[in-house]
């Protein structure tokens, strides 16, 4: 049996594991902003590409909004303009991290509306929308990260409280 003096002289198993793991965690924290940027780029490109598809064939887009998508409170033409504008504009804000949380929230809501308004969405399409929704939750809940215009603007303009006197 060890005495209290002996147990304090050697580091505990938790302390030894922590000493090994902590430097790895610190390195991963350095990569976190790059990961959040990559996530914003990925999901932003998905929505932006969809908007590009809509403007390439406007007649097809109008047709889809008239006969495929269910938008009961909006005219098909207005819904087509609104949806296309959202898919082309919001991803730019998300990728730049300019109003990043607002852009993520708007795209998150847009994503939900896309699922609701298209009743013939198959299982793979639904899973894609679920993944995009989960991806949008990260900038929505944690902000767009250190590699964003929001962070840059905050460094320049946000007043932080100084040390108390």
C-alpha positions as CSV (number, residue, x, y, z in Angstrom):
1,X,0.0,0.0,0.0
2,X,1.3,3.4,-0.9
3,X,1.5,6.3,1.5
4,X,0.1,9.8,0.6
5,X,3.6,11.1,0.1
6,X,4.3,8.4,-2.5
7,X,1.1,9.0,-4.5
8,X,1.8,12.7,-4.9
9,X,5.4,12.2,-6.0
10,X,4.4,10.4,-9.3
11,X,1.9,11.9,-11.7
12,X,-1.5,10.1,-11.9
13,X,-2.5,8.2,-15.0
14,X,-4.9,11.0,-15.9
15,X,-2.2,13.6,-15.6
16,X,0.2,11.5,-17.8
17,X,-2.5,10.9,-20.5
18,X,-3.4,14.6,-20.3
19,X,0.2,15.6,-20.9
20,X,0.2,13.5,-24.0
21,X,-3.2,14.5,-25.3
22,X,-3.2,18.2,-24.6
23,X,-0.6,19.2,-27.3
24,X,-2.6,17.3,-29.9
25,X,-5.7,19.2,-28.8
26,X,-3.9,22.5,-29.1
27,X,-2.8,21.7,-32.7
28,X,-6.3,20.7,-33.6
29,X,-7.6,24.0,-32.2
30,X,-5.3,25.7,-34.6
31,X,-7.0,23.8,-37.5
32,X,-10.5,24.6,-36.3
33,X,-10.9,27.9,-38.2
34,X,-9.8,26.2,-41.4
35,X,-12.4,23.4,-40.8
36,X,-15.2,25.9,-40.2
37,X,-14.1,27.8,-43.4
38,X,-14.1,24.5,-45.4
39,X,-17.5,23.7,-44.1
40,X,-18.8,27.2,-45.1
41,X,-17.3,26.8,-48.5
42,X,-18.8,23.4,-49.0
43,X,-22.4,24.1,-48.0
44,X,-22.2,27.6,-49.6
45,X,-21.2,26.0,-52.9
46,X,-24.1,23.5,-52.8
47,X,-26.6,26.3,-52.5
48,X,-24.9,28.7,-54.9
49,X,-24.6,25.9,-57.6
50,X,-28.3,25.3,-57.2
51,X,-29.0,29.0,-57.8
52,X,-26.7,28.9,-60.9
53,X,-28.8,26.0,-62.2
54,X,-31.9,28.0,-61.8
55,X,-30.7,31.0,-63.8
56,X,-29.3,28.9,-66.6
57,X,-32.8,27.8,-67.5
58,X,-35.3,30.3,-66.2
59,X,-38.3,28.7,-68.0
60,X,-37.6,25.4,-66.4
61,X,-37.3,27.1,-63.0
62,X,-40.6,28.8,-63.4
63,X,-42.1,25.5,-64.5
64,X,-40.8,23.8,-61.4
65,X,-42.2,26.4,-59.1
66,X,-45.6,26.2,-60.8
67,X,-46.0,22.5,-60.9
68,X,-43.4,20.7,-58.7
69,X,-42.8,22.9,-55.7
70,X,-45.6,23.6,-53.3
71,X,-45.4,27.3,-52.3
72,X,-49.0,28.1,-51.3
73,X,-48.5,31.6,-49.9
74,X,-46.4,32.9,-52.8
75,X,-47.0,33.1,-56.5
76,X,-44.7,30.7,-58.4
77,X,-42.9,33.5,-60.2
78,X,-42.2,35.4,-57.0
79,X,-41.1,32.2,-55.2
80,X,-38.7,31.4,-58.1
81,X,-37.2,34.9,-57.9
82,X,-37.0,34.8,-54.1
83,X,-35.5,31.3,-54.0
84,X,-33.0,32.0,-56.7
85,X,-31.9,35.2,-55.1
86,X,-31.5,33.4,-51.7
87,X,-29.4,30.6,-53.4
88,X,-27.2,33.1,-55.1
89,X,-26.8,35.7,-52.4
90,X,-26.9,34.0,-49.0
91,X,-24.0,31.6,-49.8
92,X,-21.8,34.5,-50.6
93,X,-22.4,36.0,-47.2
94,X,-21.9,32.6,-45.6
95,X,-18.6,31.9,-47.3
96,X,-17.3,35.4,-46.5
97,X,-18.5,35.1,-43.0
98,X,-20.2,38.5,-43.3
99,X,-23.3,38.3,-41.2
100,X,-22.3,34.7,-41.0
101,X,-24.9,33.7,-38.3
102,X,-27.7,35.5,-40.1
103,X,-26.7,33.9,-43.5
104,X,-26.5,30.4,-41.8
105,X,-30.0,31.0,-40.2
106,X,-31.5,32.1,-43.5
107,X,-30.0,29.2,-45.4
108,X,-31.1,26.8,-42.6
109,X,-34.7,28.0,-42.9
110,X,-34.4,28.0,-46.7
111,X,-33.2,24.4,-46.6
112,X,-36.2,23.4,-44.4
113,X,-38.6,25.1,-46.8
114,X,-37.0,23.3,-49.7
115,X,-37.7,20.0,-48.1
116,X,-41.3,20.9,-47.2
117,X,-42.1,22.4,-50.6
118,X,-40.9,19.4,-52.6
119,X,-43.1,16.4,-51.6
120,X,-41.4,14.0,-54.1
121,X,-38.0,14.3,-52.5
122,X,-36.4,10.9,-52.3
123,X,-34.5,9.4,-49.4
124,X,-31.1,10.4,-50.8
125,X,-32.2,14.0,-51.4
126,X,-33.7,14.1,-47.9
127,X,-30.4,12.9,-46.4
128,X,-28.5,15.5,-48.4
129,X,-30.7,18.3,-46.9
130,X,-30.3,16.9,-43.4
131,X,-26.5,16.9,-43.8
132,X,-26.6,20.5,-45.2
133,X,-28.8,21.5,-42.2
134,X,-26.4,20.0,-39.8
135,X,-23.5,21.8,-41.5
136,X,-25.3,25.1,-41.3
137,X,-25.9,24.6,-37.5
138,X,-22.1,25.0,-36.9
139,X,-21.8,28.6,-38.2
140,X,-25.3,29.4,-36.9
141,X,-24.6,28.2,-33.3
142,X,-20.8,28.9,-33.0
143,X,-20.4,31.8,-35.5
144,X,-18.5,31.8,-38.8
145,X,-15.1,31.3,-37.1
146,X,-11.9,33.2,-37.0
147,X,-11.4,33.2,-40.8
148,X,-14.4,35.4,-41.5
149,X,-15.2,39.0,-42.2
150,X,-17.3,39.1,-39.0
151,X,-14.2,38.4,-36.9
152,X,-12.2,41.0,-38.8
153,X,-14.9,43.6,-38.4
154,X,-15.2,42.8,-34.7
155,X,-11.4,43.2,-34.2
156,X,-11.7,46.7,-35.8
157,X,-14.9,48.0,-34.3
158,X,-16.1,46.0,-31.3
159,X,-15.4,47.6,-28.0
160,X,-14.2,45.1,-25.5
161,X,-14.3,45.9,-21.8
162,X,-10.9,46.7,-20.3
163,X,-9.5,45.3,-17.1
164,X,-11.4,46.5,-14.1
165,X,-9.8,49.2,-12.1
